[in-house]
Amino acid sequence: MEILVHTASNTVFVGDVVLRRILVWTGMVLAGCAPAASQQSENRALLDRYCVACHNEKSATAGLTLDKMNLEKTGEAAAVWEKVVHKLRTHSMPPAGRPRPDAPSYSSLINHLETELDRAAAAKPNPGRPTIHRLNRAEYTNAIRDLLAIDIDAESLLPIDEVDQGFDNMGDALSVTPVLLERYMSAARMIGRLAVGEPKSRPLSEKYELSKFLTQDDRMSDDLPFGSRGGIAIRHSFPADGEYTIRVFLQRNSRDYIRGLAEPHPLDFRLDGERIKLLTVGGGDELKGEPGPMFSQAGKIGDPASETYEHGGAEERLVVRFAAKAGQRLVAVTFLNKNAVPEGVFQPPLTQFQLVQ
C-alpha cells in the first residue's frame, strides 16, 4: 500500500522514504559488523599459522589443543585462554627459533582475548571456591554440646582464634596450624572419654574452688535453688555409673580459722536439682567454750575444743556419698538462706579486708 503526501512543490511517497531509511540502517550495521568479523578471522588465522601446528588434537603439545577452540566463546574455556594470554604477553610462545607474528599481531590477539574474557567474567562472575571454614572455639563448644550433651571449656582446651575485621568466625582467618591440629586432637580424646566413659578407670578427684574475696551473701547462680545463699554449682562429668563422694572445705581467714561457725548453717547438697543431703555446720557443742578470735589477733586463741573445731574439725563431717549415672551432671552445694534476722543492733556487712582476716 502506498500513501501519498501532497506538498506545495512535489509529491512524496512515504513508503519509499521508509524503505530507503531501512536500507541505510542495514548498511550501517553490516559495515560495523564487517571489521569485527574480519578481525576475528585474522585472529583465527594467526592461531592457525603460529600455534595450531604444535597445539592440535594430534600433537597436543603440553596438553594444549587450540585447533578446535572457539575464539568467539572464550568464556567456555576461560582457564585455557588465560594461559594463552600469559604466554603471549611474555612472548614465550611461539618458542624461540620458531616463526613469530609481528608486534601489532601480538597486541591484536591479546586485546581480543582479554576483552572476551572480561566480558565473559562480567556476564557470569566466578567468585571461586569457598574457603574451608573450621569451627572457632565458640562454635566448637556449641557443636559438642548439641551432639554429645557435654559442656566443655574450649578456652582451656584450644588457643584463641584469629580475628579478621573484628570477627573471629571468618573462614579466611581461621587457619589450621600443626599446633592447633594437635590441640584439637587432644580435645577430641578428652571429649571422647567423657562421651563414652571409662568403666575401668581409677578413682580420681577434682577440685572446684571459689575466690576467698567473693562475697557470698545471696543466690550465686541460676543453677542454684531459690532461697539459697553462697555456694557453688558446677557441671561435672562422671566417667561411669557408680558411687561418688563430695567433700566441702569452708572459707578461712588469714589465721586458718573457718569463718562463721558461731551459728548453725544448713548446707544443702544437690544433684541435677534434687537434694541428696542436708547437713548442718557451725553452732555445735565444740563452741561452748572460749572460741577463737573473729579477726587476726595473734595474742589470743580459744580453748582446745574450739581451736580444733575452727581449724578444720567442722569440715570432717561435710562429706556426702551418693550414686550417679555416667555423663555430665549438675552438682550444687549451697547454704539455705536465713528467713529471719535476730534482734539487736544491726551489723553492717564485712569489708573485703575483714573477710580475709
C-alpha atoms as a printed R data frame, in Angstrom:
    type eleno elety resid chain resno      x       y       z
1   ATOM     1    CA   MET     A     1  0.000   0.000   0.000
2   ATOM     2    CA   GLU     A     2  1.272   3.466  -0.849
3   ATOM     3    CA   ILE     A     3  0.408   6.685   0.964
4   ATOM     4    CA   LEU     A     4  0.593   9.992  -0.891
5   ATOM     5    CA   VAL     A     5  1.524  13.202   0.874
6   ATOM     6    CA   HIS     A     6  0.823  16.329  -1.241
7   ATOM     7    CA   THR     A     7  3.014  19.374  -0.679
8   ATOM     8    CA   ALA     A     8  3.283  22.646  -2.450
9   ATOM     9    CA   SER     A     9  6.274  21.640  -4.559
10  ATOM    10    CA   ASN     A    10  6.062  17.931  -5.207
11  ATOM    11    CA   THR     A    11  4.593  14.591  -4.223
12  ATOM    12    CA   VAL     A    12  6.469  12.263  -1.810
13  ATOM    13    CA   PHE     A    13  5.818   8.542  -1.461
14  ATOM    14    CA   VAL     A    14  6.120   7.772   2.285
15  ATOM    15    CA   GLY     A    15  6.679   4.071   1.605
16  ATOM    16    CA   ASP     A    16  9.767   4.834  -0.468
17  ATOM    17    CA   VAL     A    17 11.222   7.038   2.278
18  ATOM    18    CA   VAL     A    18 10.821   4.332   4.934
19  ATOM    19    CA   LEU     A    19 12.380   1.728   2.646
20  ATOM    20    CA   ARG     A    20 15.406   3.940   1.970
21  ATOM    21    CA   ARG     A    21 15.939   4.508   5.693
22  ATOM    22    CA   ILE     A    22 15.812   0.784   6.422
23  ATOM    23    CA   LEU     A    23 18.372   0.138   3.699
24  ATOM    24    CA   VAL     A    24 20.668   2.852   5.099
25  ATOM    25    CA   TRP     A    25 20.458   1.436   8.656
26  ATOM    26    CA   THR     A    26 21.085  -2.093   7.442
27  ATOM    27    CA   GLY     A    27 24.121  -0.915   5.539
28  ATOM    28    CA   MET     A    28 25.462   0.806   8.646
29  ATOM    29    CA   VAL     A    29 25.016  -2.328  10.758
30  ATOM    30    CA   LEU     A    30 26.674  -4.521   8.151
31  ATOM    31    CA   ALA     A    31 29.507  -2.040   7.831
32  ATOM    32    CA   GLY     A    32 30.028  -2.146  11.634
33  ATOM    33    CA   CYS     A    33 29.997  -5.930  11.751
34  ATOM    34    CA   ALA     A    34 32.407  -6.339   8.863
35  ATOM    35    CA   PRO     A    35 35.528  -5.094  10.723
36  ATOM    36    CA   ALA     A    36 34.687  -7.279  13.775
37  ATOM    37    CA   ALA     A    37 34.215 -10.342  11.621
38  ATOM    38    CA   SER     A    38 37.391  -9.527   9.740
39  ATOM    39    CA   GLN     A    39 39.311  -9.109  12.998
40  ATOM    40    CA   GLN     A    40 38.124 -12.466  14.323
41  ATOM    41    CA   SER     A    41 39.108 -14.078  11.041
42  ATOM    42    CA   GLU     A    42 42.590 -12.576  11.274
43  ATOM    43    CA   ASN     A    43 42.990 -13.783  14.885
44  ATOM    44    CA   ARG     A    44 41.876 -17.258  13.893
45  ATOM    45    CA   ALA     A    45 44.341 -17.287  11.029
46  ATOM    46    CA   LEU     A    46 47.065 -16.090  13.418
47  ATOM    47    CA   LEU     A    47 46.439 -19.002  15.763
48  ATOM    48    CA   ASP     A    48 46.281 -21.497  12.922
49  ATOM    49    CA   ARG     A    49 49.558 -20.243  11.462
50  ATOM    50    CA   TYR     A    50 51.702 -19.914  14.580
51  ATOM    51    CA   CYS     A    51 50.086 -22.100  17.288
52  ATOM    52    CA   VAL     A    52 47.993 -24.939  15.901
53  ATOM    53    CA   ALA     A    53 50.984 -26.639  14.290
54  ATOM    54    CA   CYS     A    54 52.002 -27.855  17.768
55  ATOM    55    CA   HIS     A    55 48.819 -27.437  19.805
56  ATOM    56    CA   ASN     A    56 46.371 -29.609  17.903
57  ATOM    57    CA   GLU     A    57 44.389 -32.711  18.788
58  ATOM    58    CA   LYS     A    58 47.003 -34.955  17.218
59  ATOM    59    CA   SER     A    59 50.157 -33.474  18.751
60  ATOM    60    CA   ALA     A    60 48.607 -31.946  21.918
61  ATOM    61    CA   THR     A    61 51.924 -30.404  22.941
62  ATOM    62    CA   ALA     A    62 51.895 -29.610  26.683
63  ATOM    63    CA   GLY     A    63 48.341 -30.999  26.780
64  ATOM    64    CA   LEU     A    64 47.009 -27.952  24.923
65  ATOM    65    CA   THR     A    65 44.803 -28.130  21.799
66  ATOM    66    CA   LEU     A    66 43.771 -24.921  20.032
67  ATOM    67    CA   ASP     A    67 42.573 -26.165  16.649
68  ATOM    68    CA   LYS     A    68 39.013 -26.750  17.868
69  ATOM    69    CA   MET     A    69 38.865 -23.855  20.362
70  ATOM    70    CA   ASN     A    70 36.267 -21.163  19.627
71  ATOM    71    CA   LEU     A    71 37.676 -17.634  19.713
72  ATOM    72    CA   GLU     A    72 34.170 -16.200  19.899
73  ATOM    73    CA   LYS     A    73 33.329 -18.121  23.106
74  ATOM    74    CA   THR     A    74 36.427 -17.772  25.247
75  ATOM    75    CA   GLY     A    75 34.328 -17.879  28.413
76  ATOM    76    CA   GLU     A    76 33.646 -21.588  27.858
77  ATOM    77    CA   ALA     A    77 37.353 -22.345  28.351
78  ATOM    78    CA   ALA     A    78 38.500 -19.310  30.311
79  ATOM    79    CA   ALA     A    79 41.282 -21.157  32.155
80  ATOM    80    CA   VAL     A    80 42.870 -22.261  28.859
81  ATOM    81    CA   TRP     A    81 42.685 -18.832  27.260
82  ATOM    82    CA   GLU     A    82 44.123 -17.204  30.411
83  ATOM    83    CA   LYS     A    83 47.200 -19.385  29.966
84  ATOM    84    CA   VAL     A    84 47.389 -18.442  26.282
85  ATOM    85    CA   VAL     A    85 47.255 -14.726  27.157
86  ATOM    86    CA   HIS     A    86 50.034 -15.169  29.718
87  ATOM    87    CA   LYS     A    87 52.253 -16.936  27.172
88  ATOM    88    CA   LEU     A    88 51.583 -14.275  24.533
89  ATOM    89    CA   ARG     A    89 52.241 -11.347  26.878
90  ATOM    90    CA   THR     A    90 55.588 -12.789  27.944
91  ATOM    91    CA   HIS     A    91 56.400 -13.655  24.315
92  ATOM    92    CA   SER     A    92 57.274 -17.168  25.413
93  ATOM    93    CA   MET     A    93 55.102 -18.590  22.639
94  ATOM    94    CA   PRO     A    94 55.758 -19.356  19.880
95  ATOM    95    CA   PRO     A    95 59.058 -20.666  21.272
96  ATOM    96    CA   ALA     A    96 62.410 -19.202  20.294
97  ATOM    97    CA   GLY     A    97 63.574 -20.365  16.892
98  ATOM    98    CA   ARG     A    98 60.051 -20.740  15.519
99  ATOM    99    CA   PRO     A    99 58.248 -18.197  13.290
100 ATOM   100    CA   ARG     A   100 56.589 -15.456  15.305
101 ATOM   101    CA   PRO     A   101 53.971 -12.804  14.473
102 ATOM   102    CA   ASP     A   102 54.871  -9.130  14.477
103 ATOM   103    CA   ALA     A   103 54.144  -6.831  17.438
104 ATOM   104    CA   PRO     A   104 50.786  -5.477  16.124
105 ATOM   105    CA   SER     A   105 49.551  -9.025  15.591
106 ATOM   106    CA   TYR     A   106 50.573  -9.950  19.165
107 ATOM   107    CA   SER     A   107 48.696  -6.929  20.547
108 ATOM   108    CA   SER     A   108 45.612  -7.559  18.421
109 ATOM   109    CA   LEU     A   109 45.232 -11.157  19.572
110 ATOM   110    CA   ILE     A   110 45.956 -10.317  23.202
111 ATOM   111    CA   ASN     A   111 43.448  -7.457  23.258
112 ATOM   112    CA   HIS     A   112 40.783  -9.623  21.669
113 ATOM   113    CA   LEU     A   113 41.274 -12.456  24.152
114 ATOM   114    CA   GLU     A   114 41.364 -10.173  27.185
115 ATOM   115    CA   THR     A   115 38.258  -8.295  26.045
116 ATOM   116    CA   GLU     A   116 36.320 -11.504  25.523
117 ATOM   117    CA   LEU     A   117 37.497 -12.953  28.828
118 ATOM   118    CA   ASP     A   118 36.495  -9.800  30.701
119 ATOM   119    CA   ARG     A   119 33.088  -9.801  29.028
120 ATOM   120    CA   ALA     A   120 32.515 -13.444  29.929
121 ATOM   121    CA   ALA     A   121 33.635 -12.872  33.537
122 ATOM   122    CA   ALA     A   122 31.276  -9.897  33.898
123 ATOM   123    CA   ALA     A   123 28.365 -11.900  32.494
124 ATOM   124    CA   LYS     A   124 28.967 -14.888  34.788
125 ATOM   125    CA   PRO     A   125 31.102 -13.890  37.798
126 ATOM   126    CA   ASN     A   126 33.025 -16.735  39.367
127 ATOM   127    CA   PRO     A   127 33.922 -15.969  42.998
128 ATOM   128    CA   GLY     A   128 35.887 -19.200  43.274
129 ATOM   129    CA   ARG     A   129 35.596 -21.969  45.791
130 ATOM   130    CA   PRO     A   130 34.584 -21.020  49.338
131 ATOM   131    CA   THR     A   131 37.311 -21.208  51.939
132 ATOM   132    CA   ILE     A   132 37.238 -24.308  54.126
133 ATOM   133    CA   HIS     A   133 35.691 -22.988  57.327
134 ATOM   134    CA   ARG     A   134 36.743 -24.679  60.529
135 ATOM   135    CA   LEU     A   135 34.780 -24.100  63.720
136 ATOM   136    CA   ASN     A   136 36.027 -21.447  66.091
137 ATOM   137    CA   ARG     A   137 36.080 -22.105  69.833
138 ATOM   138    CA   ALA     A   138 32.519 -20.924  70.473
139 ATOM   139    CA   GLU     A   139 31.132 -22.903  67.534
140 ATOM   140    CA   TYR     A   140 33.111 -25.983  68.586
141 ATOM   141    CA   THR     A   141 31.728 -25.736  72.131
142 ATOM   142    CA   ASN     A   142 28.159 -25.436  70.860
143 ATOM   143    CA   ALA     A   143 28.599 -28.344  68.434
144 ATOM   144    CA   ILE     A   144 29.898 -30.658  71.189
145 ATOM   145    CA   ARG     A   145 27.041 -29.632  73.456
146 ATOM   146    CA   ASP     A   146 24.393 -30.233  70.772
147 ATOM   147    CA   LEU     A   147 25.841 -33.556  69.585
148 ATOM   148    CA   LEU     A   148 27.011 -35.142  72.849
149 ATOM   149    CA   ALA     A   149 25.260 -33.134  75.599
150 ATOM   150    CA   ILE     A   150 28.638 -32.269  77.090
151 ATOM   151    CA   ASP     A   151 29.673 -28.774  78.136
152 ATOM   152    CA   ILE     A   152 33.397 -28.178  77.678
153 ATOM   153    CA   ASP     A   153 35.693 -25.286  78.471
154 ATOM   154    CA   ALA     A   154 37.058 -24.563  74.999
155 ATOM   155    CA   GLU     A   155 39.149 -21.638  76.267
156 ATOM   156    CA   SER     A   156 41.303 -24.041  78.276
157 ATOM   157    CA   LEU     A   157 41.428 -26.682  75.526
158 ATOM   158    CA   LEU     A   158 42.063 -24.583  72.395
159 ATOM   159    CA   PRO     A   159 44.143 -21.469  71.624
160 ATOM   160    CA   ILE     A   160 42.498 -18.151  70.839
161 ATOM   161    CA   ASP     A   161 41.042 -17.765  67.332
162 ATOM   162    CA   GLU     A   162 42.408 -15.355  64.769
163 ATOM   163    CA   VAL     A   163 40.368 -12.185  64.194
164 ATOM   164    CA   ASP     A   164 39.628 -10.577  60.822
165 ATOM   165    CA   GLN     A   165 37.902  -7.172  60.735
166 ATOM   166    CA   GLY     A   166 36.687  -7.702  64.287
167 ATOM   167    CA   PHE     A   167 35.169 -11.151  63.675
168 ATOM   168    CA   ASP     A   168 36.552 -14.497  64.834
169 ATOM   169    CA   ASN     A   169 34.388 -16.622  62.515
170 ATOM   170    CA   MET     A   170 35.851 -15.585  59.148
171 ATOM   171    CA   GLY     A   171 36.920 -18.600  57.092
172 ATOM   172    CA   ASP     A   172 39.901 -16.771  55.569
173 ATOM   173    CA   ALA     A   173 41.312 -16.019  59.028
174 ATOM   174    CA   LEU     A   174 40.661 -19.380  60.708
175 ATOM   175    CA   SER     A   175 43.801 -21.188  59.669
176 ATOM   176    CA   VAL     A   176 44.771 -24.689  60.799
177 ATOM   177    CA   THR     A   177 48.349 -24.884  62.006
178 ATOM   178    CA   PRO     A   178 50.081 -28.097  63.150
179 ATOM   179    CA   VAL     A   179 49.980 -26.910  66.761
180 ATOM   180    CA   LEU     A   180 46.266 -26.120  66.528
181 ATOM   181    CA   LEU     A   181 45.591 -29.534  64.999
182 ATOM   182    CA   GLU     A   182 47.372 -31.193  67.924
183 ATOM   183    CA   ARG     A   183 45.239 -29.229  70.379
184 ATOM   184    CA   TYR     A   184 42.067 -30.274  68.550
185 ATOM   185    CA   MET     A   185 43.186 -33.909  68.667
186 ATOM   186    CA   SER     A   186 43.910 -33.628  72.380
187 ATOM   187    CA   ALA     A   187 40.496 -32.046  72.991
188 ATOM   188    CA   ALA     A   188 38.828 -34.777  70.929
189 ATOM   189    CA   ARG     A   189 40.466 -37.518  73.023
190 ATOM   190    CA   MET     A   190 39.258 -35.906  76.233
191 ATOM   191    CA   ILE     A   191 35.745 -35.348  74.855
192 ATOM   192    CA   GLY     A   192 35.637 -38.944  73.604
193 ATOM   193    CA   ARG     A   193 36.434 -40.238  77.089
194 ATOM   194    CA   LEU     A   194 33.706 -38.040  78.564
195 ATOM   195    CA   ALA     A   195 31.141 -39.174  75.998
196 ATOM   196    CA   VAL     A   196 31.918 -42.900  76.023
197 ATOM   197    CA   GLY     A   197 33.036 -43.294  79.613
198 ATOM   198    CA   GLU     A   198 35.777 -45.397  81.155
199 ATOM   199    CA   PRO     A   199 34.386 -48.279  83.225
200 ATOM   200    CA   LYS     A   200 37.900 -49.426  84.167
201 ATOM   201    CA   SER     A   201 39.233 -46.008  85.122
202 ATOM   202    CA   ARG     A   202 40.882 -45.499  88.502
203 ATOM   203    CA   PRO     A   203 39.290 -43.344  91.214
204 ATOM   204    CA   LEU     A   204 40.232 -39.722  90.822
205 ATOM   205    CA   SER     A   205 39.359 -36.395  92.389
206 ATOM   206    CA   GLU     A   206 38.739 -32.939  91.007
207 ATOM   207    CA   LYS     A   207 38.759 -29.697  92.953
208 ATOM   208    CA   TYR     A   208 36.486 -26.714  92.357
209 ATOM   209    CA   GLU     A   209 37.476 -23.586  94.249
210 ATOM   210    CA   LEU     A   210 35.891 -20.169  94.834
211 ATOM   211    CA   SER     A   211 37.863 -16.994  95.403
212 ATOM   212    CA   LYS     A   212 38.256 -16.041  99.050
213 ATOM   213    CA   PHE     A   213 37.405 -12.466  98.055
214 ATOM   214    CA   LEU     A   214 33.958 -13.483  96.748
215 ATOM   215    CA   THR     A   215 31.106 -12.200  98.909
216 ATOM   216    CA   GLN     A   216 28.510 -14.977  99.256
217 ATOM   217    CA   ASP     A   217 25.508 -13.250 100.780
218 ATOM   218    CA   ASP     A   218 22.869 -14.231  98.206
219 ATOM   219    CA   ARG     A   219 21.966 -16.724  95.492
220 ATOM   220    CA   MET     A   220 25.139 -17.087  93.437
221 ATOM   221    CA   SER     A   221 23.941 -18.784  90.254
222 ATOM   222    CA   ASP     A   222 20.839 -19.628  88.239
223 ATOM   223    CA   ASP     A   223 21.806 -23.272  88.713
224 ATOM   224    CA   LEU     A   224 21.388 -22.951  92.486
225 ATOM   225    CA   PRO     A   225 17.916 -23.267  94.088
226 ATOM   226    CA   PHE     A   226 15.863 -20.279  95.147
227 ATOM   227    CA   GLY     A   227 16.283 -19.438  98.814
228 ATOM   228    CA   SER     A   228 19.964 -20.358  98.780
229 ATOM   229    CA   ARG     A   229 22.963 -18.344  99.898
230 ATOM   230    CA   GLY     A   230 26.512 -18.656  98.642
231 ATOM   231    CA   GLY     A   231 27.972 -21.944  97.483
232 ATOM   232    CA   ILE     A   232 28.779 -23.233  94.027
233 ATOM   233    CA   ALA     A   233 27.128 -25.118  91.142
234 ATOM   234    CA   ILE     A   234 29.327 -26.997  88.689
235 ATOM   235    CA   ARG     A   235 28.723 -29.353  85.756
236 ATOM   236    CA   HIS     A   236 30.879 -32.384  86.409
237 ATOM   237    CA   SER     A   237 31.390 -35.275  84.002
238 ATOM   238    CA   PHE     A   238 31.114 -38.643  85.728
239 ATOM   239    CA   PRO     A   239 33.138 -41.266  83.820
240 ATOM   240    CA   ALA     A   240 30.936 -44.254  84.763
241 ATOM   241    CA   ASP     A   241 27.942 -45.357  86.793
242 ATOM   242    CA   GLY     A   242 28.970 -45.669  90.419
243 ATOM   243    CA   GLU     A   243 29.220 -44.076  93.840
244 ATOM   244    CA   TYR     A   244 30.925 -40.748  94.292
245 ATOM   245    CA   THR     A   245 31.879 -38.537  97.222
246 ATOM   246    CA   ILE     A   246 31.619 -34.790  97.714
247 ATOM   247    CA   ARG     A   247 33.766 -33.148 100.346
248 ATOM   248    CA   VAL     A   248 33.360 -29.485 101.262
249 ATOM   249    CA   PHE     A   249 36.070 -27.148 102.547
250 ATOM   250    CA   LEU     A   250 34.917 -23.875 104.052
251 ATOM   251    CA   GLN     A   251 36.298 -20.376 103.731
252 ATOM   252    CA   ARG     A   252 39.021 -19.424 106.199
253 ATOM   253    CA   ASN     A   253 40.700 -16.254 107.361
254 ATOM   254    CA   SER     A   254 44.395 -15.426 107.359
255 ATOM   255    CA   ARG     A   255 44.983 -17.430 110.594
256 ATOM   256    CA   ASP     A   256 43.321 -20.539 109.123
257 ATOM   257    CA   TYR     A   257 40.134 -20.181 111.207
258 ATOM   258    CA   ILE     A   258 36.915 -21.257 109.480
259 ATOM   259    CA   ARG     A   259 34.657 -18.254 109.248
260 ATOM   260    CA   GLY     A   260 31.090 -18.007 110.571
261 ATOM   261    CA   LEU     A   261 30.889 -21.043 112.864
262 ATOM   262    CA   ALA     A   262 29.254 -19.202 115.744
263 ATOM   263    CA   GLU     A   263 25.759 -20.072 114.417
264 ATOM   264    CA   PRO     A   264 24.389 -23.227 112.753
265 ATOM   265    CA   HIS     A   265 24.052 -23.101 108.962
266 ATOM   266    CA   PRO     A   266 22.131 -25.731 106.918
267 ATOM   267    CA   LEU     A   267 24.287 -26.903 103.983
268 ATOM   268    CA   ASP     A   268 22.340 -28.272 101.016
269 ATOM   269    CA   PHE     A   269 23.819 -30.883  98.610
270 ATOM   270    CA   ARG     A   270 22.033 -31.384  95.249
271 ATOM   271    CA   LEU     A   271 22.499 -33.498  92.125
272 ATOM   272    CA   ASP     A   272 20.673 -32.327  88.974
273 ATOM   273    CA   GLY     A   273 18.479 -30.122  91.158
274 ATOM   274    CA   GLU     A   274 17.436 -32.923  93.521
275 ATOM   275    CA   ARG     A   275 18.534 -32.793  97.168
276 ATOM   276    CA   ILE     A   276 20.752 -35.674  98.165
277 ATOM   277    CA   LYS     A   277 21.762 -34.500 101.661
278 ATOM   278    CA   LEU     A   278 21.190 -31.641 104.114
279 ATOM   279    CA   LEU     A   279 23.880 -31.153 106.768
280 ATOM   280    CA   THR     A   280 24.407 -28.517 109.438
281 ATOM   281    CA   VAL     A   281 27.710 -26.804 110.081
282 ATOM   282    CA   GLY     A   282 28.550 -24.468 112.981
283 ATOM   283    CA   GLY     A   283 26.925 -23.784 116.320
284 ATOM   284    CA   GLY     A   284 27.957 -27.178 117.764
285 ATOM   285    CA   ASP     A   285 28.904 -28.285 121.267
286 ATOM   286    CA   GLU     A   286 32.549 -27.744 120.400
287 ATOM   287    CA   LEU     A   287 31.997 -23.971 120.612
288 ATOM   288    CA   LYS     A   288 30.532 -23.921 124.133
289 ATOM   289    CA   GLY     A   289 33.904 -22.941 125.496
290 ATOM   290    CA   GLU     A   290 36.031 -19.979 124.512
291 ATOM   291    CA   PRO     A   291 36.011 -19.606 120.678
292 ATOM   292    CA   GLY     A   292 38.885 -18.293 118.632
293 ATOM   293    CA   PRO     A   293 39.060 -14.587 117.746
294 ATOM   294    CA   MET     A   294 36.887 -13.232 114.945
295 ATOM   295    CA   PHE     A   295 39.749 -11.383 113.293
296 ATOM   296    CA   SER     A   296 43.515 -11.834 113.259
297 ATOM   297    CA   GLN     A   297 44.715 -11.423 116.830
298 ATOM   298    CA   ALA     A   298 47.961 -13.299 117.273
299 ATOM   299    CA   GLY     A   299 47.921 -12.969 121.044
300 ATOM   300    CA   LYS     A   300 44.527 -14.610 121.563
301 ATOM   301    CA   ILE     A   301 43.321 -18.170 120.975
302 ATOM   302    CA   GLY     A   302 40.294 -20.214 122.062
303 ATOM   303    CA   ASP     A   303 40.119 -23.351 124.192
304 ATOM   304    CA   PRO     A   304 41.416 -26.633 122.649
305 ATOM   305    CA   ALA     A   305 37.991 -27.931 121.569
306 ATOM   306    CA   SER     A   306 37.109 -24.682 119.808
307 ATOM   307    CA   GLU     A   307 40.526 -24.408 118.202
308 ATOM   308    CA   THR     A   308 40.280 -27.941 116.803
309 ATOM   309    CA   TYR     A   309 36.754 -27.356 115.522
310 ATOM   310    CA   GLU     A   310 37.507 -23.982 113.922
311 ATOM   311    CA   HIS     A   311 40.748 -25.169 112.336
312 ATOM   312    CA   GLY     A   312 39.168 -27.991 110.345
313 ATOM   313    CA   GLY     A   313 37.096 -30.134 112.670
314 ATOM   314    CA   ALA     A   314 33.881 -28.604 111.310
315 ATOM   315    CA   GLU     A   315 34.748 -29.875 107.820
316 ATOM   316    CA   GLU     A   316 35.245 -33.507 108.802
317 ATOM   317    CA   ARG     A   317 31.517 -34.213 108.675
318 ATOM   318    CA   LEU     A   318 30.901 -32.351 105.429
319 ATOM   319    CA   VAL     A   319 31.264 -35.482 103.321
320 ATOM   320    CA   VAL     A   320 28.394 -36.876 101.233
321 ATOM   321    CA   ARG     A   321 28.412 -40.166  99.329
322 ATOM   322    CA   PHE     A   322 25.883 -40.654  96.526
323 ATOM   323    CA   ALA     A   323 25.209 -42.708  93.392
324 ATOM   324    CA   ALA     A   324 25.408 -41.096  89.950
325 ATOM   325    CA   LYS     A   325 24.988 -42.210  86.350
326 ATOM   326    CA   ALA     A   326 27.756 -41.701  83.807
327 ATOM   327    CA   GLY     A   327 27.674 -38.418  81.945
328 ATOM   328    CA   GLN     A   328 27.554 -34.767  82.786
329 ATOM   329    CA   ARG     A   329 25.621 -33.878  85.918
330 ATOM   330    CA   LEU     A   330 24.890 -30.647  87.777
331 ATOM   331    CA   VAL     A   331 26.346 -30.736  91.292
332 ATOM   332    CA   ALA     A   332 25.385 -27.939  93.693
333 ATOM   333    CA   VAL     A   333 26.410 -27.160  97.268
334 ATOM   334    CA   THR     A   334 24.897 -24.124  98.977
335 ATOM   335    CA   PHE     A   335 23.683 -22.756 102.290
336 ATOM   336    CA   LEU     A   336 19.986 -22.226 102.909
337 ATOM   337    CA   ASN     A   337 19.174 -18.549 103.168
338 ATOM   338    CA   LYS     A   338 18.049 -17.182 106.505
339 ATOM   339    CA   ASN     A   339 14.437 -16.030 106.630
340 ATOM   340    CA   ALA     A   340 14.819 -14.159 109.897
341 ATOM   341    CA   VAL     A   341 17.384 -11.830 111.471
342 ATOM   342    CA   PRO     A   342 17.991 -11.948 115.244
343 ATOM   343    CA   GLU     A   343 17.067  -8.870 117.255
344 ATOM   344    CA   GLY     A   344 19.767  -6.485 118.279
345 ATOM   345    CA   VAL     A   345 21.986  -3.843 116.813
346 ATOM   346    CA   PHE     A   346 22.211  -4.102 113.037
347 ATOM   347    CA   GLN     A   347 25.630  -5.297 111.976
348 ATOM   348    CA   PRO     A   348 26.960  -3.833 108.702
349 ATOM   349    CA   PRO     A   349 28.375  -6.276 106.155
350 ATOM   350    CA   LEU     A   350 32.034  -7.158 106.498
351 ATOM   351    CA   THR     A   351 34.552  -5.308 104.389
352 ATOM   352    CA   GLN     A   352 36.764  -7.154 101.957
353 ATOM   353    CA   PHE     A   353 39.701  -6.683 104.331
354 ATOM   354    CA   GLN     A   354 37.708  -8.210 107.205
355 ATOM   355    CA   LEU     A   355 36.654 -11.160 105.051
356 ATOM   356    CA   VAL     A   356 40.227 -12.414 104.757
357 ATOM   357    CA   GLN     A   357 41.369 -11.588 108.282
